[in-house]
Structures are given as structure tokens and as C-alpha cells.
Amino acid sequence: MRKTDLGTKDLLNPQETIEHFRLSGRKFYAMLKANKKNDFVVLYGTRKLIIRVAFQKYLLSHPELRRKDTWE
């Protein structure tokens, strides 16, 4: 069974979001904890899921969440 491409999923869990968008995990989790009213976060029970398209729009105005890859 193949894994679903993260670019085609509508909802991502936090770890998938970090992998797909190449984010700093520490900054991303701190942002999730600090901001309770993000437009791109939905709750499924106690789980936080990220709306991929809405988060892409958020990243355009907040590029500081991206990892700084100095080795590339």
C-alpha cells in the first residue's frame, strides 16, 4: 500500500505539515500552542488537523516558520 502524497491531502496532521512544508518543528508547535484562533486549524476530537490550502496562504505572510537549510 502506497502512502498518499501530502500535496494532495486536504487535511494534514502537525507532523505531516512539518514534513510537507519543510518547517521548523519547534517554531510550528510553539505557534500552534500560542495561537488558539488560527484559521487553518480544525479540531477532530482532541486532535489538531491543518487545512493544507489555508496554511499555504498563511505561510506566504509568515515565512519565518520555514527551516533555514544552511547546507544547501
Backbone as JSON Lines, residues from 0, in Angstrom:
{"i":0,"aa":"M","n":[0.84,-1.17,0.0],"ca":[0.0,0.0,0.0],"c":[0.89,1.24,0.0]}
{"i":1,"aa":"R","n":[0.63,2.14,-0.94],"ca":[1.44,3.34,-1.06],"c":[0.91,4.44,-0.14]}
{"i":2,"aa":"K","n":[1.84,5.3,0.29],"ca":[1.45,6.45,1.09],"c":[0.8,7.49,0.18]}
{"i":3,"aa":"T","n":[-0.16,8.19,0.71],"ca":[-0.8,9.27,-0.03],"c":[0.16,10.45,-0.11]}
{"i":4,"aa":"D","n":[0.24,11.07,-1.28],"ca":[1.07,12.25,-1.45],"c":[0.52,13.38,-0.58]}
{"i":5,"aa":"L","n":[1.37,13.97,0.24],"ca":[0.92,15.01,1.17],"c":[0.4,16.25,0.44]}
{"i":6,"aa":"G","n":[0.86,16.48,-0.77],"ca":[0.39,17.63,-1.54],"c":[-1.03,17.49,-2.04]}
{"i":7,"aa":"T","n":[-1.58,16.29,-1.98],"ca":[-2.95,16.09,-2.46],"c":[-3.96,15.97,-1.32]}
{"i":8,"aa":"K","n":[-3.48,15.82,-0.09],"ca":[-4.39,15.69,1.05],"c":[-4.94,17.06,1.43]}
{"i":9,"aa":"D","n":[-6.2,17.11,1.82],"ca":[-6.82,18.37,2.26],"c":[-6.47,18.69,3.7]}
{"i":10,"aa":"L","n":[-6.42,17.67,4.55],"ca":[-6.1,17.84,5.97],"c":[-4.81,17.1,6.29]}
{"i":11,"aa":"L","n":[-3.94,17.76,7.05],"ca":[-2.67,17.16,7.46],"c":[-2.57,17.2,8.97]}
{"i":12,"aa":"N","n":[-1.92,16.19,9.55],"ca":[-1.64,16.28,10.98],"c":[-0.4,17.17,11.14]}
{"i":13,"aa":"P","n":[-0.09,17.62,12.34],"ca":[1.06,18.53,12.51],"c":[2.38,17.98,11.97]}
{"i":14,"aa":"Q","n":[2.66,16.69,12.18],"ca":[3.93,16.14,11.7],"c":[3.98,16.12,10.17]}
{"i":15,"aa":"E","n":[2.88,15.79,9.52],"ca":[2.83,15.81,8.06],"c":[3.01,17.23,7.54]}
{"i":16,"aa":"T","n":[2.46,18.21,8.24],"ca":[2.59,19.61,7.84],"c":[4.05,20.03,7.91]}
{"i":17,"aa":"I","n":[4.74,19.65,8.97],"ca":[6.16,19.98,9.11],"c":[6.97,19.36,7.99]}
{"i":18,"aa":"E","n":[6.7,18.11,7.65],"ca":[7.43,17.42,6.58],"c":[7.13,18.04,5.22]}
{"i":19,"aa":"H","n":[5.86,18.26,4.93],"ca":[5.46,18.73,3.6],"c":[5.97,20.15,3.31]}
{"i":20,"aa":"F","n":[5.87,21.04,4.27],"ca":[6.25,22.43,4.05],"c":[7.66,22.74,4.51]}
{"i":21,"aa":"R","n":[8.39,21.73,4.98],"ca":[9.78,21.9,5.45],"c":[9.86,23.0,6.5]}
{"i":22,"aa":"L","n":[9.12,22.81,7.57],"ca":[9.04,23.81,8.64],"c":[9.96,23.44,9.8]}
{"i":23,"aa":"S","n":[10.24,24.43,10.61],"ca":[10.92,24.19,11.88],"c":[9.87,23.63,12.83]}
{"i":24,"aa":"G","n":[10.09,22.42,13.3],"ca":[9.13,21.77,14.19],"c":[8.91,22.55,15.47]}
{"i":25,"aa":"R","n":[9.99,23.05,16.03],"ca":[9.9,23.81,17.28],"c":[9.05,25.07,17.11]}
{"i":26,"aa":"K","n":[9.3,25.82,16.04],"ca":[8.53,27.04,15.79],"c":[7.08,26.73,15.47]}
{"i":27,"aa":"F","n":[6.85,25.66,14.72],"ca":[5.48,25.31,14.34],"c":[4.65,24.92,15.56]}
{"i":28,"aa":"Y","n":[5.19,24.04,16.4],"ca":[4.45,23.61,17.59],"c":[4.25,24.78,18.57]}
{"i":29,"aa":"A","n":[5.24,25.67,18.67],"ca":[5.09,26.85,19.54],"c":[3.98,27.75,19.01]}
{"i":30,"aa":"M","n":[3.9,27.91,17.69],"ca":[2.86,28.72,17.07],"c":[1.49,28.1,17.3]}
{"i":31,"aa":"L","n":[1.38,26.79,17.17],"ca":[0.1,26.12,17.42],"c":[-0.35,26.29,18.87]}
{"i":32,"aa":"K","n":[0.6,26.22,19.78],"ca":[0.28,26.33,21.2],"c":[-0.1,27.77,21.57]}
{"i":33,"aa":"A","n":[0.59,28.75,20.99],"ca":[0.37,30.16,21.35],"c":[-0.9,30.73,20.73]}
{"i":34,"aa":"N","n":[-1.16,30.42,19.46],"ca":[-2.3,30.99,18.75],"c":[-3.44,29.98,18.74]}
{"i":35,"aa":"K","n":[-4.46,30.25,19.5],"ca":[-5.6,29.34,19.57],"c":[-6.61,29.57,18.44]}
{"i":36,"aa":"K","n":[-6.52,30.71,17.76],"ca":[-7.54,31.05,16.76],"c":[-6.96,31.13,15.35]}
{"i":37,"aa":"N","n":[-6.23,30.12,14.94],"ca":[-5.72,30.07,13.58],"c":[-6.82,29.58,12.65]}
{"i":38,"aa":"D","n":[-6.93,30.21,11.49],"ca":[-7.97,29.84,10.52],"c":[-7.71,28.49,9.86]}
{"i":39,"aa":"F","n":[-6.5,28.0,9.94],"ca":[-6.14,26.77,9.24],"c":[-6.14,25.54,10.14]}
{"i":40,"aa":"V","n":[-6.49,25.68,11.41],"ca":[-6.51,24.55,12.35],"c":[-7.95,24.15,12.63]}
{"i":41,"aa":"V","n":[-8.22,22.85,12.51],"ca":[-9.53,22.3,12.9],"c":[-9.28,21.22,13.94]}
{"i":42,"aa":"L","n":[-10.23,21.07,14.82],"ca":[-10.12,20.03,15.85],"c":[-10.99,18.85,15.48]}
{"i":43,"aa":"Y","n":[-10.43,17.66,15.62],"ca":[-11.16,16.42,15.43],"c":[-11.03,15.68,16.75]}
{"i":44,"aa":"G","n":[-12.0,15.88,17.62],"ca":[-11.86,15.42,18.99],"c":[-10.83,16.3,19.67]}
{"i":45,"aa":"T","n":[-9.73,15.7,20.12],"ca":[-8.65,16.48,20.73],"c":[-7.48,16.67,19.77]}
{"i":46,"aa":"R","n":[-7.59,16.09,18.58],"ca":[-6.5,16.17,17.6],"c":[-6.6,17.46,16.8]}
{"i":47,"aa":"K","n":[-5.45,18.06,16.52],"ca":[-5.39,19.25,15.67],"c":[-5.03,18.8,14.27]}
{"i":48,"aa":"L","n":[-5.82,19.23,13.3],"ca":[-5.54,18.96,11.9],"c":[-5.37,20.29,11.19]}
{"i":49,"aa":"I","n":[-4.52,20.31,10.18],"ca":[-4.18,21.53,9.46],"c":[-4.82,21.48,8.08]}
{"i":50,"aa":"I","n":[-5.55,22.54,7.72],"ca":[-6.12,22.64,6.38],"c":[-4.99,23.11,5.46]}
{"i":51,"aa":"R","n":[-4.57,22.25,4.55],"ca":[-3.38,22.49,3.73],"c":[-3.46,23.78,2.93]}
{"i":52,"aa":"V","n":[-4.55,24.03,2.22],"ca":[-4.66,25.21,1.36],"c":[-4.64,26.49,2.19]}
{"i":53,"aa":"A","n":[-5.36,26.5,3.3],"ca":[-5.39,27.68,4.18],"c":[-4.01,27.93,4.79]}
{"i":54,"aa":"F","n":[-3.29,26.85,5.13],"ca":[-1.96,27.02,5.71],"c":[-0.97,27.53,4.67]}
{"i":55,"aa":"Q","n":[-1.12,27.13,3.41],"ca":[-0.25,27.66,2.35],"c":[-0.4,29.17,2.26]}
{"i":56,"aa":"K","n":[-1.62,29.67,2.35],"ca":[-1.85,31.12,2.32],"c":[-1.22,31.79,3.54]}
{"i":57,"aa":"Y","n":[-1.33,31.15,4.71],"ca":[-0.73,31.69,5.93],"c":[0.79,31.78,5.79]}
{"i":58,"aa":"L","n":[1.4,30.78,5.19],"ca":[2.86,30.76,5.04],"c":[3.38,31.89,4.15]}
{"i":59,"aa":"L","n":[2.57,32.33,3.2],"ca":[3.01,33.43,2.33],"c":[3.3,34.69,3.14]}
{"i":60,"aa":"S","n":[2.55,34.92,4.19],"ca":[2.77,36.11,5.01],"c":[3.61,35.83,6.26]}
{"i":61,"aa":"H","n":[3.95,34.57,6.53],"ca":[4.76,34.2,7.69],"c":[5.87,33.22,7.3]}
{"i":62,"aa":"P","n":[6.83,33.66,6.49],"ca":[7.89,32.73,6.04],"c":[8.88,32.35,7.14]}
{"i":63,"aa":"E","n":[8.82,33.0,8.29],"ca":[9.77,32.7,9.37],"c":[9.6,31.3,9.95]}
{"i":64,"aa":"L","n":[8.49,30.64,9.64],"ca":[8.28,29.27,10.12],"c":[9.11,28.25,9.34]}
{"i":65,"aa":"R","n":[9.53,28.62,8.15],"ca":[10.3,27.68,7.33],"c":[11.68,27.44,7.93]}
{"i":66,"aa":"R","n":[12.19,26.24,7.71],"ca":[13.52,25.88,8.17],"c":[14.56,26.64,7.37]}
{"i":67,"aa":"K","n":[15.63,26.99,8.02],"ca":[16.75,27.63,7.33],"c":[17.78,26.54,7.04]}
{"i":68,"aa":"D","n":[17.79,26.05,5.81],"ca":[18.72,24.99,5.42],"c":[20.03,25.62,4.98]}
{"i":69,"aa":"T","n":[21.01,25.62,5.85],"ca":[22.29,26.24,5.53],"c":[23.18,25.33,4.7]}
{"i":70,"aa":"W","n":[22.87,24.04,4.65],"ca":[23.73,23.1,3.93],"c":[23.4,23.02,2.45]}
{"i":71,"aa":"E","n":[22.35,23.66,1.99],"ca":[22.0,23.59,0.56],"c":[22.68,24.68,-0.21]}
